[in-house]
Amino acid sequence: MSYCIAIDESGDINHCTRYFSMAAVIVRRYTDLRPAWKSFDDMVGEGKFYGSGDERRLDVIKSIASCKMRAVCVTVDKEGATGPFKGVYGKDLYLRTFEELMSMVGDIACGSDIDIAMDQQRFVKTEVLRDAAQRMAVGCNVKKCDKKVSTDDRAIQVADFVVGAVNHRYSNDDSRYYDMLSEKIVIARMY
């Protein structure tokens, strides 16, 4: 048994935004996301939550909610963070959030092979992320853990809309997008 995992983040890892969120979209096959991909067909360039208007967001989120997928997410309130996130910023925040996310992925995909595709970023090296994924996704065998340019990967674009909805819930005190996905978000943690 195997799972495909697409990961993206929203918010700044330093002091520019109050909230930092990361989400993983979990599917058996990337083609399980095909209904959502179709909602990207008429977009120019990359599908991004924060680069889209309200109507587009609603359309894409609705199509994501129709997919056979699950999601897990972590949000850190950098101004009031507690526990392991208190006073953590920068690449340490990115890595700790990723580790927390991977422990949740392990809860969902335990006993399975997993292939991870995540949005390209420069904060943490791929080898470090791969090691953290293998360590934190207990019971999973990490077959792949690669950074990809999101313009080339529709699954990461789906993850962008999921994490955008999560982050928007806190940053804008607006949960309507999140609520549309709430049945698909099986674990959500806030620190």
HUHU-V56430 format. One record per residue. PHI is phi as a letter, one per 40 degrees, with the letter a starting at -180 (none if undefined). Layout:
# HUHU-V56430
phi=PHI
phi=PHI
This chain:
# HUHU-V56430
phi=none
phi=a
phi=b
phi=b
phi=b
phi=b
phi=b
phi=a
phi=b
phi=a
phi=h
phi=c
phi=c
phi=b
phi=b
phi=c
phi=b
phi=c
phi=b
phi=b
phi=b
phi=a
phi=b
phi=b
phi=c
phi=b
phi=b
phi=c
phi=b
phi=d
phi=c
phi=c
phi=c
phi=d
phi=d
phi=c
phi=d
phi=c
phi=c
phi=c
phi=d
phi=c
phi=c
phi=c
phi=g
phi=c
phi=c
phi=b
phi=d
phi=c
phi=b
phi=b
phi=c
phi=d
phi=c
phi=c
phi=d
phi=c
phi=c
phi=c
phi=c
phi=c
phi=c
phi=c
phi=c
phi=c
phi=c
phi=c
phi=a
phi=b
phi=b
phi=b
phi=a
phi=b
phi=b
phi=b
phi=c
phi=c
phi=c
phi=b
phi=d
phi=b
phi=f
phi=c
phi=b
phi=c
phi=g
phi=c
phi=b
phi=g
phi=c
phi=c
phi=c
phi=d
phi=c
phi=c
phi=c
phi=d
phi=c
phi=c
phi=c
phi=c
phi=c
phi=c
phi=c
phi=d
phi=c
phi=c
phi=b
phi=d
phi=g
phi=b
phi=c
phi=b
phi=b
phi=b
phi=b
phi=b
phi=c
phi=d
phi=a
phi=b
phi=c
phi=b
phi=c
phi=d
phi=c
phi=c
phi=c
phi=c
phi=c
phi=c
phi=c
phi=c
phi=c
phi=c
phi=c
phi=d
phi=g
phi=b
phi=b
phi=c
phi=c
phi=b
phi=a
phi=b
phi=c
phi=b
phi=c
phi=c
phi=c
phi=c
phi=b
phi=c
phi=c
phi=c
phi=c
phi=c
phi=c
phi=c
phi=c
phi=c
phi=c
phi=c
phi=c
phi=c
phi=c
phi=c
phi=d
phi=c
phi=c
phi=b
phi=f
phi=b
phi=b
phi=c
phi=c
phi=d
phi=d
phi=c
phi=b
phi=d
phi=c
phi=c
phi=c
phi=c
phi=a
phi=b
phi=b
phi=b
phi=b
